[in-house]
Amino acid sequence: MSAMRLAKLLENAPLEGHTTFGVQQRARYLIEVNDLHELYEAVEFARDNHLELLVLGGGSNVLFVRDFPGLIVIIKLVGIVREGANKLWVAAGENWHDLVEWTLANHLYGLENLALIPGTVGAAPIQNIGAYGVEVEQFVTRVRAFDTHLAEAVDFERSDCDFAYRDSLFKRAPRGRYIVLEVEFELSAVDSPVLTYAPLAERFAADGAVTAEKVFDAVCEIRRSKLPDPKLIGNAGSFFKNPVVSAGKLDQIRAQNFDVPAFPIDEGDFYKLSAAWLLDAAGWKGKTRGVAGVYENHALVLVNLGGATGEDLFLLAQEMSSSILQRFGLALQPEVLIV
């Protein structure tokens, strides 16, 4: 298929407005798709022209360090269909936070701890988004994705998705293999707030009538106090994953007088450490390297202070990671997709 047949196709397209980092890289080709027919045509165009394919939703979890030589597809598929009492099919292009608000307005509960996470619904199972004691895998029952190798839509049950911490089958697959079309969620009609995240539990310790709405409001308040608005300051939220270590490694770190917060997983055999604490202890909060920096209120958030390139931010991230390896013997892994 030639470019002439894709009326909405852009060439040498700027990416600044398509990612929350706002870096000034470009894509050889870019197209927004609003329905399945447009998506199939875009995939066919990439295949026929031997182009690397990359799918973006809200662009809130990606850092471009170079111009992209292939085709970027922006997913704009929308729609919410309620099935029965508690199930929803939600199109991949729906805004995630808007969905959380919709569920509360319709008396469906479970997603409130995931409020204000930027991005789209399609990215949620790919990244297995999580925050404040909840991960989206708890509510995903099926993911419908277009398999570009088979050229057909495929349904994945929850067990097929191979969810892990900020990870899934879709994230590990070769880039461009699966394009999430819609996600099925099973929520609860019972308002039963999750308060396993310590600051939430402390906030509501004296409240005998905690509701999902109250948790939603508290999560929004906490996120706004810690994280910059990407509309004002370019960022992608948490840049690194929280490292997971053995009990022995945790003992080694604490033996060096580092009282790092640790959360037991797998029945206490392993612990998840706070990457934000590690970076803060290493003095990274508020540091800058030219127009690339670390947010003054959260050491886990890299920020574009205006005009930073993807390479500027990537080099800063490498410097931060190296310092943690040297100081704590831990290798931080990026949560953000680096392209």
C-alpha positions as semicolon CSV with decimal commas, in nm:
position;residue;x (nm);y (nm);z (nm)
1;M;0,000;0,000;0,000
2;S;0,130;0,347;-0,089
3;A;0,123;0,656;0,132
4;M;-0,117;0,816;-0,116
5;R;-0,397;0,580;-0,002
6;L;-0,373;0,685;0,364
7;A;-0,529;1,030;0,367
8;K;-0,447;1,093;0,736
9;L;-0,083;0,986;0,710
10;L;0,172;1,246;0,819
11;E;0,537;1,243;0,712
12;N;0,829;1,372;0,920
13;A;0,576;1,429;1,198
14;P;0,675;1,606;1,523
15;L;0,622;1,394;1,835
16;E;0,628;1,674;2,090
17;G;0,249;1,681;2,123
18;H;0,212;1,304;2,132
19;T;0,418;1,229;2,444
20;T;0,398;1,370;2,794
21;F;0,775;1,426;2,799
22;G;0,730;1,675;2,514
23;V;1,066;1,597;2,354
24;Q;1,125;1,728;2,005
25;Q;1,186;1,408;1,812
26;R;1,008;1,320;1,486
27;A;0,856;1,014;1,321
28;R;0,906;0,925;0,957
29;Y;0,534;0,848;0,941
30;L;0,250;0,901;1,188
31;I;-0,122;0,832;1,166
32;E;-0,418;0,856;1,403
33;V;-0,672;0,574;1,370
34;N;-1,034;0,609;1,480
35;D;-1,169;0,271;1,375
36;L;-1,056;-0,083;1,298
37;H;-1,056;-0,031;0,921
38;E;-0,808;0,257;0,955
39;L;-0,596;0,047;1,189
40;Y;-0,583;-0,247;0,950
41;E;-0,485;-0,017;0,663
42;A;-0,206;0,137;0,874
43;V;-0,069;-0,207;0,967
44;E;-0,083;-0,311;0,601
45;F;0,104;0,006;0,501
46;A;0,379;-0,067;0,755
47;R;0,409;-0,428;0,638
48;D;0,413;-0,345;0,267
49;N;0,680;-0,079;0,317
50;H;0,891;-0,280;0,567
51;L;0,846;-0,019;0,839
52;E;0,893;-0,064;1,211
53;L;0,556;-0,018;1,382
54;L;0,500;0,153;1,715
55;V;0,162;0,210;1,878
56;L;0,096;0,503;2,111
57;G;-0,204;0,589;2,323
58;G;-0,146;0,888;2,547
59;G;0,234;0,871;2,509
60;S;0,267;0,891;2,886
61;N;0,514;0,606;2,931
62;V;0,762;0,650;2,646
63;L;1,084;0,843;2,588
64;F;1,208;0,895;2,234
65;V;1,586;0,932;2,227
66;R;1,602;0,958;1,847
67;D;1,379;1,025;1,551
68;F;1,160;0,721;1,485
69;P;1,231;0,568;1,141
70;G;0,903;0,379;1,101
71;L;0,528;0,430;1,144
72;I;0,372;0,548;1,469
73;V;0,003;0,466;1,509
74;I;-0,196;0,677;1,756
75;I;-0,494;0,479;1,884
76;K;-0,816;0,683;1,903
77;L;-1,066;0,397;1,938
78;V;-1,338;0,495;2,189
79;G;-1,643;0,344;2,353
80;I;-1,762;0,181;2,676
81;V;-2,007;-0,110;2,670
82;R;-2,151;-0,246;2,993
83;E;-2,221;-0,619;2,999
84;G;-2,441;-0,742;3,279
85;A;-2,402;-0,598;3,625
86;N;-2,027;-0,563;3,667
87;K;-1,846;-0,615;3,336
88;L;-1,728;-0,353;3,087
89;W;-1,569;-0,364;2,745
90;V;-1,364;-0,045;2,705
91;A;-1,197;0,068;2,382
92;A;-0,820;0,118;2,391
93;G;-0,828;0,490;2,313
94;E;-1,041;0,590;2,610
95;N;-0,865;0,812;2,864
96;W;-0,778;0,608;3,173
97;H;-0,870;0,866;3,437
98;D;-1,199;0,940;3,259
99;L;-1,278;0,568;3,282
100;V;-1,211;0,567;3,657
101;E;-1,449;0,861;3,697
102;W;-1,709;0,684;3,479
103;T;-1,697;0,370;3,691
104;L;-1,756;0,562;4,013
105;A;-2,042;0,758;3,857
106;N;-2,197;0,425;3,759
107;H;-2,143;0,267;4,103
108;L;-1,874;0,024;3,993
109;Y;-1,576;-0,004;4,223
110;G;-1,215;-0,119;4,224
111;L;-1,027;0,126;4,002
112;E;-1,037;0,427;4,236
113;N;-0,681;0,371;4,364
114;L;-0,563;0,405;4,003
115;A;-0,704;0,755;3,959
116;L;-0,504;1,019;3,771
117;I;-0,267;0,771;3,609
118;P;-0,202;0,933;3,271
119;G;-0,256;0,753;2,945
120;T;-0,520;0,540;2,778
121;V;-0,704;0,220;2,857
122;G;-0,508;0,025;2,597
123;A;-0,182;0,091;2,779
124;A;-0,317;-0,028;3,116
125;P;-0,278;-0,405;3,063
126;I;0,044;-0,364;2,865
127;Q;0,212;-0,192;3,156
128;N;-0,003;-0,360;3,422
129;I;-0,046;-0,018;3,577
130;G;-0,063;-0,001;3,953
131;A;-0,065;0,245;4,240
132;Y;-0,159;0,274;4,606
133;G;-0,202;-0,097;4,668
134;V;-0,388;-0,194;4,349
135;E;-0,280;-0,331;4,010
136;V;-0,505;-0,334;3,705
137;E;-0,455;-0,709;3,650
138;Q;-0,693;-0,765;3,944
139;F;-0,981;-0,638;3,729
140;V;-0,886;-0,736;3,373
141;T;-1,073;-1,044;3,253
142;R;-0,989;-1,028;2,881
143;V;-0,779;-0,826;2,641
144;R;-0,867;-0,812;2,272
145;A;-0,564;-0,732;2,060
146;F;-0,479;-0,726;1,692
147;D;-0,199;-0,972;1,620
148;T;0,000;-0,815;1,336
149;H;0,170;-1,147;1,260
150;L;-0,159;-1,331;1,216
151;A;-0,343;-1,025;1,080
152;E;-0,643;-1,091;1,304
153;A;-0,794;-0,997;1,637
154;V;-0,722;-1,236;1,924
155;D;-0,879;-1,258;2,270
156;F;-0,648;-1,314;2,569
157;E;-0,794;-1,436;2,897
158;R;-0,639;-1,293;3,213
159;S;-0,424;-1,604;3,258
160;D;-0,294;-1,566;2,901
161;C;-0,170;-1,212;2,966
162;D;0,111;-1,332;3,195
163;F;0,087;-1,025;3,415
164;A;0,378;-0,931;3,642
165;Y;0,499;-0,617;3,816
166;R;0,466;-0,342;3,550
167;D;0,485;-0,612;3,288
168;S;0,278;-0,840;3,068
169;L;0,288;-1,064;2,763
170;F;0,210;-0,758;2,550
171;K;0,507;-0,564;2,684
172;R;0,751;-0,851;2,637
173;A;0,637;-0,938;2,285
174;P;0,833;-0,797;1,990
175;R;0,745;-0,432;1,942
176;G;0,444;-0,395;1,714
177;R;0,328;-0,759;1,749
178;Y;0,013;-0,687;1,949
179;I;-0,210;-0,380;1,928
180;V;-0,461;-0,364;2,212
181;L;-0,810;-0,291;2,077
182;E;-1,024;-0,316;2,390
183;V;-1,015;-0,444;2,744
184;E;-1,279;-0,626;2,946
185;F;-1,297;-0,538;3,316
186;E;-1,489;-0,707;3,594
187;L;-1,554;-0,462;3,876
188;S;-1,755;-0,477;4,197
189;A;-2,095;-0,338;4,285
190;V;-1,981;-0,333;4,648
191;D;-1,804;-0,021;4,771
192;S;-1,511;-0,185;4,951
193;P;-1,208;0,051;4,958
194;V;-0,853;-0,086;4,948
195;L;-0,633;0,082;5,211
196;T;-0,321;-0,135;5,207
197;Y;-0,107;0,164;5,102
198;A;0,016;0,306;5,434
199;P;-0,047;0,679;5,370
200;L;-0,406;0,600;5,269
201;A;-0,457;0,384;5,578
202;E;-0,318;0,661;5,799
203;R;-0,535;0,924;5,633
204;F;-0,851;0,726;5,698
205;A;-0,754;0,571;6,033
206;A;-1,017;0,772;6,220
207;D;-1,279;0,755;5,946
208;G;-1,537;0,488;6,009
209;A;-1,714;0,545;5,679
210;V;-1,448;0,528;5,409
211;T;-1,590;0,515;5,057
212;A;-1,444;0,463;4,711
213;E;-1,519;0,829;4,636
214;K;-1,312;0,936;4,936
215;V;-1,025;0,711;4,827
216;F;-1,049;0,852;4,474
217;D;-1,028;1,209;4,609
218;A;-0,737;1,123;4,838
219;V;-0,541;0,950;4,560
220;C;-0,592;1,250;4,332
221;E;-0,474;1,485;4,607
222;I;-0,164;1,275;4,681
223;R;-0,070;1,241;4,314
224;R;-0,114;1,615;4,250
225;S;0,107;1,696;4,550
226;K;0,387;1,461;4,439
227;L;0,377;1,459;4,060
228;P;0,398;1,748;3,813
229;D;0,120;1,808;3,562
230;P;0,264;1,697;3,224
231;K;0,067;1,977;3,058
232;L;0,291;2,220;3,247
233;I;0,616;2,025;3,296
234;G;0,712;1,742;3,061
235;N;0,738;1,410;3,246
236;A;0,628;1,046;3,236
237;G;0,561;0,992;3,605
238;S;0,777;0,727;3,770
239;F;1,076;0,665;3,544
240;F;1,216;0,357;3,721
241;K;1,060;0,041;3,859
242;N;1,086;-0,036;4,228
243;P;1,362;-0,299;4,253
244;V;1,283;-0,643;4,392
245;V;1,553;-0,801;4,609
246;S;1,605;-1,113;4,816
247;A;1,582;-1,104;5,194
248;G;1,960;-1,149;5,205
249;K;2,022;-0,848;4,982
250;L;1,789;-0,637;5,196
251;D;1,986;-0,737;5,506
252;Q;2,310;-0,631;5,332
253;I;2,168;-0,289;5,248
254;R;2,030;-0,232;5,597
255;A;2,361;-0,344;5,749
256;Q;2,511;-0,034;5,585
257;N;2,274;0,185;5,791
258;F;2,033;0,241;5,502
259;D;1,680;0,217;5,641
260;V;1,518;0,168;5,302
261;P;1,143;0,101;5,301
262;A;1,076;-0,259;5,195
263;F;0,753;-0,439;5,120
264;P;0,743;-0,821;5,140
265;I;0,626;-1,021;4,839
266;D;0,617;-1,395;4,769
267;E;0,559;-1,475;5,137
268;G;0,859;-1,274;5,251
269;D;1,124;-1,441;5,036
270;F;1,160;-1,122;4,832
271;Y;1,108;-0,754;4,898
272;K;1,011;-0,460;4,682
273;L;1,218;-0,152;4,766
274;S;1,123;0,210;4,711
275;A;1,320;0,341;4,413
276;A;1,213;0,693;4,511
277;W;1,372;0,648;4,855
278;L;1,695;0,516;4,704
279;L;1,721;0,810;4,463
280;D;1,632;1,060;4,734
281;A;1,898;0,911;4,963
282;A;2,148;0,951;4,680
283;G;2,062;1,321;4,660
284;W;1,884;1,325;4,324
285;K;1,570;1,515;4,416
286;G;1,573;1,856;4,244
287;K;1,901;1,803;4,057
288;T;1,935;1,927;3,699
289;R;2,154;1,861;3,401
290;G;2,089;2,156;3,175
291;V;1,720;2,150;3,081
292;A;1,675;1,789;3,198
293;G;1,610;1,743;3,567
294;V;1,464;1,551;3,858
295;Y;1,140;1,685;4,003
296;E;1,186;1,877;4,325
297;N;0,902;1,691;4,501
298;H;0,974;1,336;4,381
299;A;1,313;1,181;4,303
300;L;1,158;0,915;4,078
301;V;1,026;1,167;3,825
302;L;1,246;1,302;3,545
303;V;1,131;1,633;3,397
304;N;1,179;1,827;3,077
305;L;1,242;2,180;3,197
306;G;1,200;2,316;2,846
307;G;1,370;2,210;2,527
308;A;1,531;1,891;2,657
309;T;1,596;1,619;2,402
310;G;1,525;1,255;2,462
311;E;1,899;1,196;2,479
312;D;1,934;1,463;2,751
313;L;1,680;1,281;2,967
314;F;1,823;0,939;2,887
315;L;2,175;1,043;2,988
316;L;2,038;1,182;3,315
317;A;1,856;0,854;3,379
318;Q;2,176;0,659;3,314
319;E;2,368;0,878;3,558
320;M;2,101;0,824;3,823
321;S;2,097;0,449;3,770
322;S;2,477;0,430;3,788
323;S;2,481;0,615;4,119
324;I;2,232;0,368;4,271
325;L;2,437;0,074;4,147
326;Q;2,750;0,221;4,301
327;R;2,590;0,315;4,632
328;F;2,349;0,027;4,694
329;G;2,456;-0,243;4,449
330;L;2,116;-0,229;4,280
331;A;2,045;-0,191;3,909
332;L;1,737;0,023;3,852
333;Q;1,527;-0,077;3,552
334;P;1,331;0,184;3,357
335;E;0,953;0,167;3,379
336;V;0,935;0,398;3,079
337;L;0,972;0,254;2,727
338;I;1,287;0,396;2,570
339;V;1,276;0,415;2,191
